[in-house]
Each structure stands twice: as structure tokens, then as C-alpha cells.
């Protein structure tokens, strides 16, 4: 399967958000990646439902919504229905009953995602992997864009890929943080299926060309 590119709107120009959404619509990107932060689970705040509804109105590609929030179960239905998520990702570290959270997402006919912080071992997903459509590996500490890529991520991707193959699953491996033109091929070679790209795209003088380059092996 060809790898997917998911530009992160956290790095977009919020003063020209519709312009940046249209750029992604017309590019070779595959998903919109949208980070939701509550200032508690991570030390930052991001967008809420009014902005999400506007994004959903204008986006023509799947919405990959990443919840970096405490108590995500309280909001699963709203993110699935109001925000029109196509993929909804919750953090392993934020869910007391992860299986229940994933079942709630599935009930809404939305693809399930589980995210792991850099310090969290992929082995902890052994018994829940069969319930996930996507595993999102954070390759920086969550909360802020523009951080340096954590090299240990390559090993985690390889370990997770072996787990997926051993269980005969189709779970996608997504990587978020510090992904750019210098490391994207190595990530794909390690086993990544979806690359979240923020500053690499929106900090580029030619974002459309950068997305095309990131899409090419």
C-alpha cells in the first residue's frame, strides 16, 4: 500500500485557514490531521468545535482527528457527529478503559485510533491491537509543533509492524512529530503507513510541491 500524507493543520495559518484547507484539497495529500489539545493532557490549547465544523465544511479529504485531551470518552460522539471525523484517535495514556473508548468510536462508524507518547512502549497494545484501525506514534512530546524528531521512533515502528503482521491485521502505523524530507523515507522503510507533516509543509515556500515530494518514494 502507498503511504499516506496527512498535513497537520496545527501548523497552518489560522488567519488564512480556508486558503490552507483549499491548498490541501488540491494537493496530493490524503488526510487532514487535526490536533485537539485541552491544556491539561498537554500544555497547550488548540481549536474547538466551531472551527472544526468550518474545517469539515470545506475539507474534501478525510479528517484525521487526534484527541490530546483528558477524559476523551465525554466527547467521542461530538467529534464523530459534529466534527465529522473519519479517524478518531485517543491516547493510551488518557483512557482508563481503552477498549470501551474504541468500541464507542466504532459504534459511530468511525475508524479507531490509539496514540502512544514517546515514553510508552508499543508492547502495551498487544491485547488491544485487534480493535484499532490506526496506531499513532508520537515522535515528539505532544503539545507543540516544530520539535526535534526522537530517533527511538524507528525502533518502535519496527516493533509495532511485527506485532501487526504476527496478528495478521491491517492496522496502519501513523507517525506524528518532526517528519520532513530528511527522514520520511526512513520512516516508510521502517514500516510507517501515514506521515503527519506540519512545519515541513506549512513552513515550506511551496507546500504543494513539498507534499508531492513527501508522497514519492
C-alpha positions as CSV (number, residue, x, y, z in Angstrom):
1,X,0.0,0.0,0.0
2,X,1.2,3.5,-0.8
3,X,1.9,5.6,2.3
4,X,-0.4,8.5,3.1
5,X,0.4,12.1,3.8
6,X,-1.6,14.0,6.5
7,X,-0.7,17.7,6.7
8,X,-1.2,18.9,10.3
9,X,-3.5,22.0,10.5
10,X,-1.9,22.9,13.8
11,X,0.9,24.4,11.6
12,X,-1.5,26.2,9.2
13,X,-2.0,29.9,9.1
14,X,-5.2,30.3,11.2
15,X,-5.7,33.8,9.7
16,X,-6.0,32.2,6.3
17,X,-7.3,28.8,7.3
18,X,-9.7,28.3,4.4
19,X,-6.9,29.1,1.9
20,X,-4.7,26.4,3.5
21,X,-7.6,23.9,3.5
22,X,-8.1,24.5,-0.2
23,X,-4.4,24.1,-0.8
24,X,-4.5,20.7,0.9
25,X,-7.7,19.8,-1.0
26,X,-5.9,20.4,-4.3
27,X,-2.6,18.8,-3.3
28,X,-1.6,15.1,-3.3
29,X,-2.2,14.9,0.5
30,X,-4.5,12.1,1.6
31,X,-5.9,13.2,5.0
32,X,-6.3,16.4,7.1
33,X,-4.6,15.8,10.5
34,X,-6.3,17.9,13.3
35,X,-4.8,18.1,16.8
36,X,-7.2,18.8,19.7
37,X,-5.5,19.9,22.9
38,X,-7.1,20.8,26.2
39,X,-4.3,22.5,28.1
40,X,-4.4,19.6,30.7
41,X,-3.3,16.4,29.0
42,X,-0.8,18.5,27.0
43,X,0.5,22.0,27.9
44,X,-1.3,23.8,25.1
45,X,-4.7,24.7,23.8
46,X,-5.9,24.3,20.2
47,X,-9.2,24.5,18.3
48,X,-12.7,23.7,19.4
49,X,-16.0,22.6,17.7
50,X,-16.8,25.9,15.9
51,X,-13.5,25.8,14.0
52,X,-13.8,22.1,13.5
53,X,-17.2,22.5,11.9
54,X,-15.8,25.1,9.5
55,X,-12.9,22.7,8.6
56,X,-15.4,19.9,7.9
57,X,-17.5,22.2,5.7
58,X,-14.6,23.0,3.4
59,X,-12.4,19.9,3.5
60,X,-12.8,17.4,0.7
61,X,-10.4,14.7,2.2
62,X,-10.8,12.5,5.3
63,X,-10.5,14.2,8.7
64,X,-7.9,12.5,11.0
65,X,-8.7,13.9,14.4
66,X,-6.2,13.4,17.2
67,X,-7.5,13.9,20.7
68,X,-4.8,15.0,23.1
69,X,-7.3,15.6,25.9
70,X,-8.2,14.1,29.3
71,X,-11.5,12.1,29.5
72,X,-11.9,11.7,25.7
73,X,-15.0,9.5,26.3
74,X,-17.0,12.6,27.2
75,X,-16.6,14.0,23.7
76,X,-16.4,11.0,21.3
77,X,-19.9,11.3,19.9
78,X,-19.5,15.1,19.3
79,X,-16.2,14.6,17.4
80,X,-17.7,11.8,15.3
81,X,-21.0,13.6,14.6
82,X,-20.4,17.4,14.8
83,X,-16.8,17.4,13.6
84,X,-17.4,14.6,11.1
85,X,-14.2,12.6,12.0
86,X,-13.2,9.9,9.6
87,X,-10.5,8.7,12.0
88,X,-10.7,9.5,15.7
89,X,-7.5,8.9,17.8
90,X,-7.4,8.8,21.6
91,X,-4.3,8.5,23.8
92,X,-3.5,5.2,25.6
93,X,-2.3,7.4,28.5
94,X,-5.6,9.2,28.7
95,X,-8.0,6.3,28.7
96,X,-8.8,4.3,31.8
97,X,-10.9,1.9,29.8
98,X,-9.3,1.9,26.3
99,X,-11.4,-1.0,24.9
100,X,-14.6,0.9,25.9
101,X,-13.3,4.0,24.2
102,X,-12.6,2.2,21.0
103,X,-15.9,0.5,21.0
104,X,-17.6,3.9,21.4
105,X,-15.8,5.2,18.3
106,X,-16.6,2.0,16.3
107,X,-20.3,2.4,17.2
108,X,-20.2,5.8,15.4
109,X,-18.9,4.1,12.2
110,X,-15.6,6.0,12.5
111,X,-12.1,4.4,12.2
112,X,-10.4,3.9,15.6
113,X,-7.0,5.3,16.5
114,X,-4.8,4.9,19.5
115,X,-1.8,7.2,20.1
116,X,1.3,6.5,22.2
117,X,3.5,9.1,23.7
118,X,7.3,8.7,23.1
119,X,7.9,7.0,26.5
120,X,5.1,4.5,26.1
121,X,6.0,1.0,24.9
122,X,4.2,-0.5,21.9
123,X,4.1,-3.8,23.7
124,X,1.2,-2.4,25.8
125,X,-1.0,-2.6,22.7
126,X,-0.6,-6.3,22.3
127,X,-4.1,-7.2,23.6
128,X,-6.0,-4.2,22.1
129,X,-4.3,-4.0,18.6
130,X,-7.1,-6.0,17.0
131,X,-9.5,-3.2,17.9
132,X,-7.5,-0.5,16.2
133,X,-7.5,0.8,12.7
134,X,-4.6,3.2,13.3
135,X,-1.8,3.4,15.8
136,X,-0.3,6.9,16.0
137,X,3.2,7.0,17.4
138,X,4.2,10.4,18.7
139,X,7.8,11.1,17.6
140,X,8.0,14.3,19.7
141,X,6.5,15.1,23.1
142,X,2.9,16.1,22.3
143,X,1.7,19.7,22.7
144,X,3.8,21.9,20.4
145,X,4.8,21.9,16.8
146,X,8.3,22.3,15.5
147,X,10.1,19.9,17.9
148,X,13.1,17.7,17.0
149,X,12.3,14.1,15.9
150,X,13.0,11.4,18.5
151,X,15.2,8.8,16.9
152,X,13.9,5.9,19.1
153,X,10.7,6.1,17.0
154,X,12.2,4.0,14.2
155,X,12.6,1.0,16.6
156,X,9.1,1.5,17.8
157,X,7.7,1.4,14.3
158,X,9.6,-1.8,13.5
159,X,8.4,-3.5,16.8
160,X,4.8,-2.4,16.1
161,X,4.9,-3.6,12.5
162,X,6.0,-7.1,13.7
163,X,3.1,-7.1,16.1
164,X,0.6,-6.2,13.3
165,X,2.0,-8.9,11.0
166,X,2.0,-11.5,13.7
167,X,-1.7,-10.9,14.4
168,X,-2.5,-10.8,10.7
169,X,-4.0,-7.3,11.0
170,X,-4.4,-4.3,8.6
171,X,-3.7,-1.7,11.3
172,X,-2.0,1.4,9.9
173,X,1.1,2.9,11.6
174,X,0.9,6.7,11.7
175,X,3.9,8.9,12.8
176,X,3.5,12.5,14.1
177,X,6.3,14.9,15.0
178,X,9.4,16.2,13.3
179,X,8.5,14.4,10.0
180,X,10.2,16.1,7.0
181,X,12.0,15.5,3.7
182,X,15.1,14.4,5.6
183,X,13.6,11.4,7.3
184,X,10.3,10.4,5.6
185,X,11.8,7.7,3.5
186,X,13.5,6.1,6.5
187,X,10.1,6.1,8.3
188,X,8.4,4.4,5.4
189,X,11.2,1.8,5.2
190,X,10.8,1.1,8.9
191,X,7.1,0.4,8.4
192,X,5.1,3.7,8.7
193,X,1.9,4.0,6.6
194,X,0.8,7.5,7.4
195,X,3.0,10.6,7.9
196,X,1.8,13.6,9.7
197,X,3.6,16.7,8.4
198,X,3.2,20.1,10.0
199,X,6.1,22.6,9.7
200,X,7.6,20.6,6.8
201,X,4.5,21.5,4.7
202,X,3.3,24.8,6.0
203,X,6.7,26.2,6.6
204,X,7.7,25.4,3.0
205,X,7.9,28.1,0.3
206,X,5.9,25.7,-1.9
207,X,3.7,23.5,0.3
208,X,2.1,21.7,-2.7
209,X,5.5,20.7,-4.1
210,X,6.6,19.5,-0.6
211,X,3.5,17.4,-0.2
212,X,4.2,15.9,-3.7
213,X,7.8,15.1,-2.6
214,X,6.7,13.5,0.6
215,X,4.3,11.4,-1.3
216,X,7.1,10.0,-3.5
217,X,9.4,7.2,-2.7
